Amino acid sequence: MKAWKLPLTTAIAGISLGAHAVEPQGIAMDSGVTLLPAVELSVEDNDNVYLQPEATQESSTITRLKPSIAVEADMGQTQLRVGFLAEKGIYSADENDNYTDTTFSAGAGFELTSRHQFDVSAELKSAHDARGASTATAQGSDALAVDPDEFDESTLEGSFTYGSSSALLNITAGLERYEKEYQNNFDIGTRDRDYDKTTASLETSVSVSERTGILIDLSTTSIAYDNDSILAEQREGSLARALVGFSYDVSGKVTSSAKVGAAQRSFESDDIDSDTTLTWNVELQWTPRTYSTITVYTAQSANETSVGGGYIDSNYSMVSWDHKFSEYFALTGDISLASDAYYDVNGDTDREDDTLSYGLTGTYSPSKSLDVYANLKQAERDSTSTGLDYDQQVITLGLKLAI
């Protein structure tokens, strides 16, 4: 049976950075229960906090505090996990940007037999979009006159897996329900953006040899918007994806998977044509030494738009290098390119963004429970829409402590 892994490990997700990260042991309780407390504190110097063109950019110092706690219970064939994460952000430039986000997650994995496993998880999040962010309602100069978007998200997931690590055939059937509801900025468009998605998926892996396998990934998503406005109704529809590919593993040094296929975004309105695009998901990890790892990732996805139009065709590619120089010091470098095409309700592209990001992170770990890190991140966006080009540099100093 494959090793069980809870999809929503929210509380612990905030304490991982690069190849060299804290390794929490937890506080052992009775009956296989482990308590996992953690905290992260960082100070960030951001020279373009609202993602503006050079003439109007503004800098800010942002202090973030992220306490978290998780409880895990190992009961043999049943694994349980509950986690809570809070994040407090304080901006020096404008206190209206200050925020408090919270996330609660819970999940369970049941190994019914050696070949049958059932996983279920839930996540409730109260979060925000920073002013000017690509996911925010107001972008460019419009972001300067509004407050950050605030919203609630909920995700429910369930999956059933038939198979094992040594089986010829592995099949996972999944069902996911996602809902998003905005809490402010109704007068600038968030009222039309409340929506929910229901996704049914089927993933199949066929073993060809000890090192290779054939992958088949099928999914269909129903997308519904809550408001009865014309704009909201025009976005309703579905997304169907079908991909096929392979996985490859060479003695743990090279592991990869590649899937390619087609995705179709359809709309309920008869006046809007469906759009079919090439879709893919490729991951490759090369570990030439036990202390050095190179990762390559590229994927295509269709996302709901936060501004006008129908949806976003997103292509994302990333290369990273993690190198552990010693027991105490590690370095992580990465470069990524995100290309987003915004399609209007007529199926035409009315905005295209290319965002190049690259960065370097150094981590000092005096113990398994503590990381001290410094990060330099540079980003630049080239957009076909006027006023959305920007350059940004972010320098961050922080520490992470996990018991």
N, C-alpha and C positions, 0 to 999 in steps of 0.2 A: 504494500500500500504506500502511496506517496506520503511524504511527511506533511502533516496538517499545518496549514498556515492561515491564520485569521486575516481576511482581506482588509479589515479596518483596524490597524494597529495605531490608533491615533495618539495615545499617550506617549508611546515610545518613539513615534515618528519624529517628534521634535528634538530628539537628542542624537540624531545620526548625521554625520557630516563626513563625506569622503571615505577613503579606505580605512583611515585611522580614526576611530570614534570610540566613545565611552562604551564599555562592556558591562552593563548593569547586571549584578548578581541577584539583586532583590533581597527582600527580608523574608525568610522562610517562616511560614506560620504552620498551623496544624493541618493534617489531612491533605497534603499536597498543594496548599494555597501559598502563593508568593505575592508579596507586596512590592511594587516597583515605583518608588517616588523619584522624581527628577525635576530639575529646574535649569533654565537657560537665561542668561542675561547678556544683552548685546547693546553696543552703542554704534550708531551708523551715521556717517557723514555723507549726505546725498546732495550733489551739486545741482540737481534738476528734479526736485521732488514732485513736480506736477507734469513732467514730460512735455515741456514747452520748447518752442524754437529758441535759439540763442538770445534773441532780443528780449524775451520775457521770462526767461528761466529764473527760478528762485531756489536757493539752497536751504537745507534744514538739517538739524541734528535730531535723530530719532532714537529714543531709548526704548528697548523692548524687553519685557519680562515674561517668561513662559514657564509657569509651574505646571506640572502634570503628575498624575498618579494613575497607576494601573493595578489591577488585581487579576492574577492568573490562577486557575485551578486545574491541576493535572489529576484526572481521575481514571487514568488508564486509557480506555477506549473513548472517553469523553474529555474534551478540552473546553474550558470556559475562560472568557476574558471580558473585563469591564474596564474602561478607561475614561479619564476626564482630562482635558487640556484647556487651559486659559491663556490668553495672550493680551497683555496690556501694552499699548504703544503710546508714547508721548512725543509730540513734535515741538521743536523750539520755535519754528516759524509761525505757526498758527494753532492755537489750542483747539480749534474746531476740527482739526484732523485727528485729534486723540481718539483712541478707540479701545474697546474691550471685546475680544472675540472669545467664544467658548465652544467647545466640542465635546459631546458625550458619545461614546461608542460602546457597543456590547456585541459579543459574538460567541458562537459555540460550534464545535466540530464533533461529530459523532462517527466513529468508526464502527459501522454496524457489523461488518464482517471484514475479512482480509481483502475483499474486492468491492465492497460497497461503503461509501462514505457520504455523509450529508453535512453540509456547512450552512450556517445562517448567521447573518450579522445585521446590525442597525447602527445608523449614525445620525445624530441630531446636531446641527451646527447653527450658531448665531454669529454672523460674520459681516464683513464689509468689503467694498471695493474702494481703494484709495483714489483720491481725486486725480483724474487724468489717465488712470490705468486703462489698458486696452479692453478690459472687461467692464469698465464703468459706463454709465449712461452718457455723461458729459465728458468730452475729450477735447484736447487742444485748448484754445482760449476760453471755451465755454466752461471748462472745469474750474476756472478761477472764481466763478460767481456762485458755486453751489457747495453743499455739504457732501461728504462721502456717502455713497449708496450703502444702505444697511438692509440686510436680508436674512431670512431663515431658510435653511436647507435641511431636507431629510432624505435618507437613503435606506432602503430595505433590500437586502440581497439574500438569495437562497440558491444553493447548487447541490446537485447530486452527481457523484462520480462513480463510475463503474470501471474497475481496472486496478492495476498495481504497477510498481516500477519495473517489474519483470514481465508484465503481460504483453501479448501481441497487440491488443486493442485497449485503448483507454478512451472513455467517453464521459464528458461532463456537460450536463444540461443545467442551464442557469436561468434565473428570473430576477429582474431588478426593477425596483420602483424608485424614482427620483422626483422630488418636488422642490420648487423654489418660489419663495414669496417675499416680495420687497416690503419694507417697513417705512420708507420715507421717499422723498423726491417724486411724489406722484405727479406733480405739475410739470415735470420735465421728461416724463415718459416711462417711469418704472411701473405705472399702473398697467401698461400694456405688455409687461414682460414676465408676469407670474405664469409659470407653466409647469407641467409635469411630463415625465417620460416613463414609459413602461417597455422594458427590453427583455426579449426572450432570446437565448443563445444556445448554441450547440457546438462544442469543441471536440474534435476527434483526433487522436494520435494513433498511427499505425506503425509499429516497430518493423523496420526493414532489416536492421542488424543491431549489434550491440551499440553502435555509434550513431546510427541514423534512423530517422523516422519521418513519416509523411504526416503533415498537419492539414486539417480541414476546419475552417472557422466560419460558422454561419450565424447571423443575428438579424433580428428585425425589431425596430423601435417605433412605438406609437408616440407622437408628440402632440400635446393638447395645451392650449392657452386658456387661462381662466376668464379674461375679460372678453366682452362681446364687441369690442371695437373692431373696425375694419382692419387695422394693422395687425391686431392679435389674431384675428381669424385667418388672415392671409398667410401666417406662419405655421398654421396647423397642418399636420401631415404625418409622414412616416419616413424612416430611414432603413434601408435594407442593405446588408453587406454580405458578400460571399468571397472568401479567400482560401487559397490552397498554397501549400509550401512544404518546407522540410525543416527538421532540426538536425544538428550535428554536434558531436562531442568527441574531442580527441584527448583522452586521458586527463580531462579536467583543465588542460592548458588552453584549448580553444573550444568554446561553446557558442553555438549560434542557432538562430531560428530565422527563417525568412518566409513571409507569406505575402502573396499578391493576388489581387482580384478586382472586383467592381463594387461600387457603392452607388445607390440611387436614392436621392432625396426627392420625395413626392409630396404634393400638396393636395389638400382636400378641395380647394377651389378649382373649378373646371377652367378658370381663366388663367391659371398658372401652370406652365409646363414643368414636368419633372426633369431632374438633371442627373445624369449618370457620369461618374468620374472613375478614374483609376485609383485604387486604394492599395495600401501596402503597410506592412509592419516588419521591420528588419532589426534584429539585435545580434550583436557579435561582441564577445568578450575574450580577449587574449591575455593570458597570464604567462609571459615569458619567464618570470621569476616569481617565487612565492610572495615576494614583497612588492611586486609591480604589476599593475593591471591596466590595460587599455580597453575602453568600451566604445563601441560605435552603435548609434541608434538612429533610425529614421522611420517616420510614420506619416500617414495621411489620415485626417479625420474631418468630419463635418460637425460644426458647432453652431449653437444658437447665437444670434447676433445680439449685442447689447445696445446697438444703435439702430438706425433705420434699415430696411431691407429684409431679405428672407432668411439667409443663413451664411455661415462662413466656411469656405473650403480652406482648411489649414494643413500646411506641410511643415514638418519639423524635423531637423537633423541635428545631431549632437555627437561630438567626440570628446572623451575625457581620458585623463591619465592620472592614476593614483599610484604614488610611489612612497613606500615606507623606508626612509633613510636609516632609521634606527628604531630601537624599542620605544623611543620617546618622541620622535619627530617624523611627520609625514607631510607630503605636498600633493595637492590636487590641482590640476589645470583642466580647463574645459573651454570649448568653443561651440556655439550653436547658431543656427540660422532658422528663423521662423518666417514662413511666407504665408500670408493670409489674404485670400481673395473674398471680398464682400459681394454677394450676389443680391440684386434687388428682386422684387416680386415678379419681374418679367423674365428672370433668368439671365440678366446681363450683369457684368461686373461693373460696379460703380465706385469701387475703391480697392486698391491693392497696397499691402504693407509688407516690407521686408525688414526684419529686425535682426541685426547681428549682435551677438553677445559673446564676450569672452572674459575669463577671470582666472584668478589664482588664489588658492587658499593654503595657508600653512597652519598646521595643527601641532601643538605641543601637549603631550599627554604624560604628566608626571606619575599618574596612576591609572588603573583601569576605570576608575570612577570619575575622572576629571579630564576635560579637554579645555585648553586655552587656544583660541584660534584668531587669525587675522585674514581678512578677505578683501581682495581688490576686484571690482567688477566694472567692466566698461560695456555700454550698450549704445547702439545707434539705430534709428529707424528712418527708412526712406519710404515715404507714402505718396501716392498719387493725389491725395486730398490735401488741399492747401492748409498750412498751419499745423500739420501733424508730424513733420520731421523733427527729430530731436537727437541730441547726444547727452549721455548721462554717465557719470562716474560715481561709484559708491564704494566707500571704504568702511569696513566693519571690523570691530574688535569685540570679542565675546568669550564667554566661558560656559561650559556645560557640566553639570554635576548630576550623576545618577548613581544611586546606591544599588 
